[in-house]
Amino acid sequence: MSRKLRVRQSQTVVPFGVGAVFDIQGESFVATGIGDWPSRARQQVESSRLASRLGVTGFYAAPATANDRYDAPDAPGAPYIRFPSWLFCGACRRMKRWRIADEKPGQPPRCPSCSPGRTLAPMRFVQICAAGHLSDIDWWFWAHSRREAAERRQCGEREKLRFLVSERASGLEALSVACAAKGCGAARGLLDILGTHGMRCSGRNPWQRTGESADCVLPVQVVQRTAGNLYYPVVHSALDIPETDARPHDDDALADLVRGHDLWVQLCRHAGKPRAAMFREVILEDTGADEALLDALLAEETGQSPPDPSDAPTAAARPDLSREEWAAFTAPAPPATRDFALRETTLGLAGETEDPWTGLRRCFGRIVLADRLREVRALSGFTRVSPDATVVPADTARRLRWLPAVEVFGEGIFLTLDRGELASWESDMRVQRHVAGIRADLDRSFQKDRLETLTGPDLSPRFVLLHTLAHLLIRQLSFESGYTTASLRERIYARPEQDQYGILVYTAAGDAEGTLGGLVRQGEPPRLAETLLRMTEAAAWCSADPLCAEHSGQGFGNLNRAACHACALLPETSCEAGNTLLDRALVVGGEHVPGYLETIVAAARAAAATALEQP
């Protein structure tokens, strides 16, 4: 029977976007560049705000298809090709270099030497480099690498190889690649296969033609084809929000502030030169403008085009889109469209006079329920080896001015903290010293540039507080609403220079889980107040305490403090900051730092103790 291999349309951006390697039904494929997408059936995705920030003409979603796109060159859908091309037979152990001409529609690759033909399996290892290139390992060279060059030249059969397994060992020590050419017998085990071995980089990705290869001299790394460092997508997202009167006014005022800066003339005079970086940094810090606005004003002044996001040297270039979203959520009369419906509510605690309810009312501010949200997610490129390596654009030929994207619909809860309470808490010197340690670790981290697009030019206590609150709320809502944590996402609005102090928890799962309707219901009074109280009580204790609560640095780059998988971490798809910059101590209090909700924790414990003492 003909097999069906399907990838959902929403998965063509994340996790199976351009350049990603993935397994399906025992076979392995890689997603090709958008230059190979069929143009007749692709669907346009509207998001003018995101397109203007990324400097592209628009977005397209992969053509929807009910069949696979792995073996028929003229089939619909986003194209994927078989990779690795080196396969082996589990019965006779022969290796086969599989080519496009060998493909048979609807059929997996079969061993030509076995009868009946056994299904071939892909080799486990591939090679990558920091320039974003990916290719098969030269298994013939590996099998002969223990021999001298003169001896290697005597073997003229480059594709007669076997992938052997020894019964006398286990793990990689049991695996080896041997040459099956007559009179050769060269072989080498895979015990030391991982790492760098002086192999030459192919200079291209599997879907690129030989003529498109670059002269790459970077060292290659041998990794497993499912390794975490093989693929880091560069994804941008934006909520579809209507225009408000506040945003153009704010942007015009900020633009006037930038143009009136003392260094603006110097920046325009030295645009495109190394010296301009110093002027940019000072102007951004003094005015609170973002990179996108500064680039647009420079383009208007100098006549140069804004930078192409696909040409970015690192994965850090992500535009700040929070200003317009914050203005929409905090507008006195929330705007509304078919894809953006808001309504303001309260915690329902107006008549409460006892703690901990009065504490909740004092610490939290505005509550807005989003009955309908539309989010657009676009993929501008990817990196390999590390997130800050060279970005490979989604269109590897660099001819197209559009990006692949998907649109997803959902609902959400937006809440803010009380501005006065937050300012009082942030001014505490103990809080300042505590966050200064996290800031120092961030300055040393390779993720600094990427995270600065979320935190602003300087990490503030409110960002760590709001980010941790968002994680704790998502974990609690997953119990209350029935959503999985992976179906809920966060957006943090915590830029002090823009006077932001709120979070949005929303569903945008791209499938049926994004429209269950239970999240907004949990935001209605008095459910949200009860959820926030249970969240605070749960955050005060972790099963890994006291180790977790007293940690001085954990996670990537030691960017977390009191936050681990048992109490605060989320699936990577739910977090904007990659599960970094988290600390429960800033929420519920610690030995050396006061928590923003510490009084609520104490009041809840006191109320519980009083209730237990009563007969």
C-alpha positions in Angstrom: 0.0 0.0 0.0 1.3 3.5 -0.8 2.4 5.3 2.3 1.3 8.8 3.2 3.8 11.2 4.8 2.1 14.4 6.0 3.3 17.6 7.6 0.7 20.1 8.8 0.8 23.5 7.3 1.5 25.2 10.7 4.6 23.0 11.0 6.2 24.4 7.9 7.5 27.3 10.0 8.2 25.6 13.3 9.4 23.0 13.9 9.8 21.7 10.4 10.7 24.9 8.6 13.4 25.5 6.0 16.6 23.7 6.8 15.1 21.4 9.5 15.8 17.7 9.5 13.1 15.4 10.8 12.1 11.8 11.0 8.8 10.4 9.9 7.8 6.7 9.8 11.4 5.6 9.8 12.5 7.9 7.0 14.5 11.2 7.3 13.9 14.4 5.3 15.1 18.0 5.2 12.9 21.0 4.3 14.1 22.9 1.2 14.4 26.7 0.7 11.3 28.7 -0.3 12.7 29.1 -3.8 11.5 25.5 -4.4 7.9 26.1 -3.2 5.2 25.7 -5.9 3.9 29.2 -6.6 0.5 28.3 -8.0 -1.1 27.2 -4.7 0.7 29.0 -1.9 -1.6 31.2 0.3 -0.9 34.8 1.1 -0.8 35.7 4.8 -1.5 39.4 5.7 0.5 41.2 8.3 1.6 44.6 7.1 3.0 45.5 10.5 5.3 42.6 10.7 6.3 42.9 7.0 7.3 46.6 7.4 9.4 45.7 10.5 11.2 42.9 8.7 11.6 44.8 5.4 9.8 42.3 3.2 6.9 42.6 0.7 4.7 40.0 2.4 4.3 36.5 3.6 3.0 33.2 2.1 1.9 30.0 3.8 2.9 26.6 2.3 0.2 25.2 0.0 -2.2 23.0 1.9 -2.1 19.4 0.8 -3.6 16.1 1.9 -0.8 14.0 0.4 3.0 14.0 0.9 5.6 16.0 -0.9 8.6 13.7 -0.6 8.7 11.7 -3.8 6.8 13.5 -6.6 8.5 16.6 -8.1 5.2 18.1 -9.2 3.2 17.4 -6.0 1.7 20.2 -4.0 2.8 21.4 -0.6 6.1 22.6 0.8 9.0 20.6 -0.7 11.1 18.2 1.4 13.9 16.0 0.1 15.4 12.8 1.5 18.4 13.4 3.8 20.8 11.9 4.6 21.2 10.4 1.2 23.3 7.6 2.7 21.1 4.7 3.7 21.8 1.2 5.0 20.0 -2.2 5.0 19.3 -3.7 8.4 19.6 -7.2 7.0 22.6 -7.3 4.7 24.2 -4.1 6.2 25.0 -2.7 2.8 25.1 1.1 2.4 23.4 2.7 -0.5 23.7 6.3 -1.8 20.1 7.2 -2.6 19.5 9.7 -5.4 16.4 11.4 -6.7 16.3 9.1 -9.7 15.9 6.2 -7.3 12.7 7.5 -5.7 9.4 5.6 -6.4 6.2 7.5 -5.7 4.5 6.4 -2.5 7.2 3.8 -1.7 10.0 4.0 0.9 13.6 3.1 -0.3 14.2 -0.6 -0.6 17.4 -2.6 -0.5 18.4 -3.7 -4.1 20.4 -6.6 -2.8 17.8 -8.3 -0.6 14.8 -10.4 -1.7 12.2 -9.3 -0.8 13.6 -5.8 -0.6 14.1 -4.6 3.0 13.3 -1.0 3.8 16.5 1.1 4.0 17.2 3.2 7.1 19.0 6.6 7.1 22.5 6.9 8.6 22.5 8.5 12.0 25.3 11.1 11.6 25.6 14.2 9.4 28.0 17.1 9.3 27.3 20.8 9.8 29.3 24.1 10.1 28.8 27.5 11.7 28.1 29.0 8.2 24.8 27.0 8.2 25.9 24.3 5.8 24.6 20.7 6.1 25.8 17.6 4.2 26.4 13.9 4.4 29.5 12.5 5.9 32.0 11.2 3.3 31.7 7.6 4.6 34.3 6.3 2.1 36.9 8.8 3.4 35.9 7.8 7.0 36.4 4.1 6.3 39.8 4.7 4.7 41.0 7.5 7.0 43.3 5.2 8.9 45.3 4.5 5.7 47.9 6.6 3.9 46.8 8.7 0.9 48.6 6.4 -1.6 46.7 3.4 -0.2 43.4 5.2 -0.4 43.9 5.9 -4.1 44.3 2.2 -4.8 40.6 1.7 -3.9 38.5 2.9 -6.7 35.1 1.8 -5.4 33.6 4.8 -3.5 30.1 3.4 -2.9 30.8 -0.2 -1.9 30.4 0.2 1.9 28.9 -1.7 4.8 27.6 -0.4 8.1 28.6 -3.1 10.6 27.5 -3.9 14.1 29.6 -6.0 16.5 28.0 -8.3 19.0 31.1 -8.0 21.3 30.5 -4.3 22.2 27.8 -1.8 22.8 27.0 1.8 21.9 29.1 3.6 19.3 32.0 1.2 20.0 30.0 -1.6 18.3 29.4 0.4 15.0 31.8 0.7 12.1 31.9 1.5 8.4 33.9 -0.9 6.2 34.8 -0.8 2.5 33.4 -3.9 0.7 35.5 -3.3 -2.5 37.5 -6.4 -3.5 40.9 -6.6 -1.9 40.5 -3.4 0.2 39.0 -4.2 3.6 39.5 -0.7 5.1 37.3 0.0 8.1 36.9 2.4 11.0 34.7 2.4 14.1 32.3 5.2 15.1 33.5 5.5 18.7 35.1 8.9 18.0 32.8 10.0 15.2 31.3 13.0 17.0 33.2 16.3 16.9 35.6 17.7 14.3 37.9 15.5 12.2 39.3 17.9 9.6 36.7 17.0 7.1 35.9 19.4 4.3 32.7 21.4 4.3 30.5 21.0 1.2 29.6 24.7 1.3 25.9 24.2 0.7 22.7 22.6 2.0 21.3 19.4 0.5 18.6 21.1 -1.6 21.2 23.5 -3.2 22.7 22.6 -6.6 26.5 22.0 -6.8 26.9 25.3 -8.6 25.4 27.1 -5.6 28.1 25.9 -3.2 30.3 28.4 -1.5 34.0 28.1 -0.8 33.6 27.4 3.0 36.7 26.9 5.0 35.0 26.7 8.4 35.6 23.5 10.4 32.7 21.0 10.2 31.2 19.2 13.1 29.8 15.6 13.0 26.5 15.4 14.9 23.6 13.1 15.1 20.9 14.2 12.6 18.5 14.9 15.5 21.0 16.9 17.5 19.8 20.1 19.2 22.5 22.3 17.6 21.7 21.2 14.1 18.9 23.7 13.6 18.0 27.0 15.3 15.1 28.7 13.5 14.9 32.5 13.5 11.1 33.1 14.0 9.3 36.5 14.3 5.7 36.8 15.4 3.2 39.7 15.6 -0.4 40.0 16.8 -2.9 41.3 14.2 -4.0 44.5 16.0 -6.1 47.4 14.5 -4.7 50.8 14.2 -5.2 53.2 17.2 -4.8 56.9 17.5 -2.2 56.5 20.2 0.4 54.7 18.2 1.0 57.1 15.3 1.1 60.0 17.8 3.7 58.2 19.9 5.8 57.2 17.0 5.8 60.7 15.6 6.8 62.1 18.9 9.6 59.5 19.2 10.7 60.2 15.7 11.0 63.9 16.4 13.0 63.1 19.6 15.4 61.0 17.5 15.8 63.7 14.9 16.4 66.3 17.6 19.2 64.3 19.3 22.6 65.9 19.3 24.2 62.9 17.5 21.6 62.5 14.8 23.5 64.5 12.2 26.7 62.5 13.0 24.8 59.3 12.6 23.4 60.3 9.2 26.9 61.4 8.1 28.6 58.1 9.1 25.7 55.8 8.2 27.0 52.4 7.1 30.4 53.0 8.6 31.8 51.2 11.8 31.8 54.5 13.7 28.0 54.7 13.3 27.5 51.9 15.9 28.6 54.2 18.7 26.1 57.0 17.7 23.3 54.4 17.3 23.8 53.0 20.8 23.7 56.5 22.4 20.6 57.6 20.5 18.8 54.4 21.3 19.6 54.6 25.0 18.7 58.3 25.3 15.5 58.3 23.3 14.1 54.8 24.0 13.6 54.2 20.3 13.9 50.7 18.8 16.1 49.5 16.0 13.3 49.3 13.5 12.3 53.0 13.9 15.9 54.2 13.8 16.5 52.2 10.6 13.4 53.6 9.0 14.4 57.2 9.9 17.9 56.6 8.5 16.5 55.2 5.3 14.3 58.3 4.9 17.1 60.7 5.6 19.9 59.0 3.6 17.9 57.4 0.9 19.3 53.9 1.8 17.1 50.9 2.1 16.5 49.4 5.5 18.6 46.3 6.2 17.3 43.0 4.9 16.6 40.7 7.8 17.8 37.7 5.7 21.3 39.4 5.5 21.6 39.7 9.3 25.0 38.3 10.5 23.4 36.7 13.6 20.1 35.4 14.8 19.7 38.3 17.2 18.0 40.7 14.8 14.4 40.6 16.0 12.3 43.8 15.7 10.5 45.1 18.7 6.7 44.9 18.1 5.6 45.4 21.6 4.9 49.1 21.5 1.8 48.9 19.3 0.5 45.8 21.1 0.8 47.5 24.5 -1.0 50.6 23.2 -3.9 48.4 21.9 -4.3 46.4 25.2 -4.1 49.5 27.4 -6.2 51.9 25.3 -9.2 53.4 27.2 -11.5 52.0 24.6 -9.9 48.7 23.3 -10.1 48.6 19.5 -11.9 45.7 17.9 -11.9 43.9 14.6 -13.0 40.5 13.3 -9.7 39.0 14.4 -9.1 41.2 17.5 -11.8 41.3 20.1 -11.1 42.7 23.6 -13.2 43.3 26.7 -12.0 44.8 30.0 -12.9 43.0 33.3 -11.8 42.9 36.9 -10.6 40.4 39.5 -14.1 40.7 41.2 -12.6 41.7 44.5 -14.2 45.1 45.0 -16.1 44.0 48.1 -13.3 42.0 49.7 -11.9 43.5 52.9 -9.6 40.7 54.1 -6.3 39.3 53.1 -5.1 37.8 50.9 -7.8 39.1 48.5 -7.0 42.8 49.3 -3.4 42.1 48.5 -4.3 40.7 45.1 -6.4 43.7 44.4 -3.5 46.0 45.4 -0.8 44.2 43.4 -2.6 43.7 40.1 -4.1 46.4 37.8 -5.9 46.1 34.5 -7.5 42.8 33.3 -8.4 42.5 29.6 -9.8 39.4 28.0 -9.1 38.7 24.4 -11.9 36.7 23.0 -10.2 36.4 19.6 -6.6 36.9 18.6 -4.7 36.3 15.4 -1.0 35.8 15.3 1.3 35.6 12.3 4.6 33.7 12.7 7.2 34.1 10.0 10.5 32.3 9.5 13.4 34.5 8.2 16.1 31.9 8.3 18.0 29.5 10.6 21.5 28.9 12.1 23.4 25.8 12.8 26.0 24.9 15.5 24.9 27.9 17.8 22.1 30.5 17.8 24.5 33.3 17.2 26.1 31.8 14.2 25.6 33.0 10.6 22.0 33.1 9.5 21.0 31.2 6.4 18.0 33.0 4.8 14.8 31.1 4.1 15.5 31.8 0.4 19.0 30.5 0.0 19.2 32.0 -3.5 18.4 35.5 -2.0 16.1 36.4 -4.8 12.7 36.5 -3.1 11.4 39.4 -0.9 8.8 37.4 0.9 9.0 35.0 3.9 7.2 31.8 4.8 4.6 32.3 7.5 1.5 30.8 9.1 -1.5 32.4 10.8 -3.0 31.0 14.0 -6.1 32.0 15.9 -6.7 31.8 19.7 -7.7 33.7 22.8 -5.9 35.3 25.7 -5.7 37.0 29.1 -3.9 40.3 29.5 -3.1 41.6 32.9 -0.9 44.4 34.3 0.6 45.0 37.7 -0.1 48.1 39.8 2.2 50.8 38.7 2.7 52.3 42.1 3.3 49.0 43.8 5.7 48.0 41.1 7.7 51.2 41.3 8.0 50.9 45.1 9.2 47.3 44.8 11.7 48.1 42.0 13.2 50.9 44.0 14.2 48.5 46.8 18.0 48.2 46.9 17.9 44.5 47.7 15.9 44.0 44.4 18.4 46.1 42.5 21.4 44.2 43.8 19.7 40.8 43.1 18.9 41.7 39.5 22.4 43.2 39.0 23.8 39.7 39.4 21.5 38.3 36.7 22.3 41.3 34.5 26.1 40.5 34.8 25.5 37.0 33.7 23.4 38.2 30.8 26.2 40.5 29.7 28.5 37.5 29.5 26.0 35.3 27.6 26.0 34.6 23.9 22.3 35.2 24.0 22.7 38.9 25.1 21.9 40.4 21.7 18.8 38.3 21.2 17.4 38.8 24.7 18.0 42.5 24.5 15.2 42.7 21.9 12.8 41.6 24.7 14.3 43.2 27.7 15.4 46.5 26.2 18.9 48.0 26.5 19.2 47.2 30.2 17.7 44.3 32.1 15.2 45.6 34.6 13.7 43.9 37.7 10.2 44.1 36.2 11.2 42.0 33.2 12.4 39.1 35.4 9.3 39.5 37.6 6.8 39.6 34.8 8.5 36.8 32.9 8.4 34.5 35.9 4.8 35.5 36.6 3.9 34.5 33.1 5.5 31.1 33.4 3.8 30.5 36.8 0.5 31.6 35.4 0.8 29.3 32.4 1.6 26.3 34.5 -1.4 27.1 36.8 -3.8 27.7 33.9 -2.8 24.3 32.4 -4.4 22.7 35.5 -7.4 25.1 35.6 -8.4 25.3 31.9 -7.4 21.9 30.5 -4.9 23.3 28.0 -1.5 21.7 27.9 1.4 24.1 28.7 2.7 23.7 25.1 -0.6 25.1 23.9 -0.2 28.4 25.9 2.2 31.1 25.0 3.5 34.3 26.6 4.2 37.9 25.5 6.0 40.1 28.0 5.6 43.8 28.0 8.2 45.0 30.4 10.2 47.8 28.8 10.6 50.6 31.4 11.5 53.2 28.7 8.0 52.5 27.2 6.3 52.4 30.6 5.2 48.7 30.1 4.3 46.4 33.0 2.1 43.6 31.8 1.9 40.1 30.4 -0.3 38.3 27.8 -1.0 34.6 28.1 -2.7 33.3 25.0 -3.4 30.2 22.9 -2.2 30.0 19.4 -1.5 26.3 18.9 -2.3 26.2 15.2 -4.8 23.3 15.7 -8.0 22.5 17.5 -6.4 23.2 20.9 -6.2 26.9 20.0 -10.0 27.2 20.0 -11.2 25.3 23.0 -12.6 28.5 24.6 -11.6 27.7 28.1 -8.8 30.2 28.6 -11.0 33.4 28.5 -13.5 31.7 30.8 -10.7 31.3 33.4 -10.0 35.0 33.1 -13.5 36.0 34.2 -14.2 37.0 37.9 -13.8 35.4 40.3 -11.9 32.6 38.6 -8.8 34.6 37.8 -8.4 35.8 41.3 -8.6 32.3 42.6 -6.1 31.1 40.0 -3.6 33.9 40.9 -3.8 33.0 44.6 -3.2 29.3 43.9 -0.4 30.2 41.5 1.3 32.3 44.3 0.9 29.6 46.9 2.3 27.0 44.5 5.3 29.2 43.6 6.3 29.5 47.2 7.4 25.9 47.3 9.3 23.7 44.8 10.0 20.0 45.1 13.7 20.8 44.5 13.8 23.3 47.4 16.0 24.3 49.2 18.4 23.7 46.3 16.3 25.5 43.7 15.4 28.4 46.0 19.0 29.1 47.0 20.6 28.6 43.5 22.9 31.4 42.5 22.8 30.5 38.8 21.3 27.7 36.7 20.1 27.1 33.2 21.7 28.4 30.0 24.5 30.8 30.9 23.4 30.8 34.5 20.6 33.2 33.5 18.1 31.7 36.0 18.0 31.7 39.7 15.2 30.0 41.6 13.6 28.4 38.6 13.8 24.8 37.5 11.7 22.2 35.6 9.8 21.4 38.8 8.5 24.9 39.3 8.9 27.4 36.5 10.2 26.2 33.2 7.9 25.7 30.2 8.1 24.0 26.8 10.4 26.0 24.5 7.5 26.9 22.2 5.7 28.7 25.0 8.5 31.0 26.1 9.8 34.1 24.3 13.2 34.1 26.1 14.2 30.4 25.8 13.5 29.6 29.5 16.0 32.2 30.7 15.7 35.2 33.0 13.5 33.5 35.6 13.5 33.8 39.4 10.7 32.8 41.8 12.4 34.7 44.6 11.3 38.0 42.9 7.7 36.8 43.0 7.3 35.2 46.4 10.4 36.4 48.2 13.7 34.9 49.2 16.3 35.0 51.9 17.9 38.2 50.6 15.3 39.7 48.4 11.6 40.8 48.8 9.1 39.3 46.5 6.4 41.3 44.8 3.7 39.0 46.0 5.4 38.0 49.3 2.7 39.7 51.4 0.0 37.6 49.6 1.9 34.4 50.4 2.2 35.3 54.1 -1.5 36.3 54.3 -2.6 33.1 52.6 -0.6 31.0 55.0 -1.9 32.9 58.0 -5.5 32.5 56.8 -4.9 28.8 56.3 -3.5 28.4 59.8 -6.4 30.3 61.3 -8.9 28.1 59.5 -7.1 25.0 60.9 -7.3 26.3 64.4 -11.0 26.8 64.3 -13.1 23.9 65.6 
